[in-house]
Amino acid sequence: MTRIGVIGAGGGAAAAVYVLDNTLSDAEITVLEKSRGVCGRAAARRRDETVYEYGANYLKSDDERVSRLVTEEFDEGLVKVDGSVWTFDADGEVSEGRDTDEGKWTYEDGITRLAKHLFGATDATVRRDTRVIDIRPDGDGNDEDGRRWWLTDDDGDEHGPFNAVVVNPPAPQTAELLRGTGVDAVEHLADAADEVPYRTVWSAVLHYPFEIERPYYALINTDDEHEVGWIGREECKPGHVPDSESLLVVQAAPDWSEERYDEKPEENVERLAEHTAEIIDDERLTEPDWTDHQGWKYALADDGVGGGAVRNAADEGIYAVGDWVAGEARLHAAVRNGLDTGERMAHRL
């Protein structure tokens, strides 16, 4: 039997588990996820009859293999986002975008459905509310069974031993986990992961009991000079918002997000609502009837990790997956990286 441990239940990990479970007949896979949900920053919430995605906004059709996966194998509940992405500048001036034909996918009940589909197609055990705080090796890698790994959670419970471990948290958290193993290649991966730069994003969710009539799905700031980075209209996603209502997801720019990350949420929401009203040119938007918010300390990786460090750690049984490994802060990149990593693991194991 091949025992595989997985830290984190993000899109990359879900894709890797899907490949491993369907390729290795003797695989026993255990996923340990610190939160109550799956799919990482590709997150969705429900309130009343609304569904909103406050992290990753959708799955792009940029990768052919990932597109085939969702449109052919996991298309239950799949919907296409209506409308294109327009732009705005430092003065809030809105201009027509150029991505009208670009495919943007999500699910009626939220983008987290992708990971639920992937895990649901396996026999993997997914343990939520289980935060891994320590990884340690068992054996020197020279015996017949090779090196094995134990994981310890914050309740002091141990999980393992595993023949291999998939590590899916953001790079800074992965670096912290991998330090102190005493295995050179794993320590080098920790150092490399620690060098990956990240952008912080603070998001406000603004709901209105009326429709906002605009010719676009979303607005993105292209000159990085505005306090707002993105405004998305969730009503453009079929099944997300009831008729005659609107829900906006407003993501602040990284500098503003980092500066005000620990400020009072209600003040941040109020300021972002004011900016949104100015950009969309509708004074009513300063007064949403209900709101939500979420901060992402490690939202977007600005660069990838060195491939050599990833490969060398894999030789020791530690496999890193995610958008920071792929070198592109997109959900489709994380999923593709998980599929590729799962195949390499299956071949090696």
PyMOL commands that set and color helices and strands:
alter all, ss='L'
color gray80, all
select helices_A, chain A and resi 11-23+64-73+113-120+171-178+184-194+234-236+254-259+265-280+283-286+307-315+323-326+331-348
alter helices_A, ss='H'
color red, helices_A
select strands_A, chain A and resi 2-7+27-32+44-47+50-53+59-60+78-80+85-88+94-95+104-107+125-127+132-138+148-153+158-162+164-167+198-208+218-221+228-233+246-252+290-301+318-320
alter strands_A, ss='S'
color yellow, strands_A
deselect
rebuild
show_as cartoon
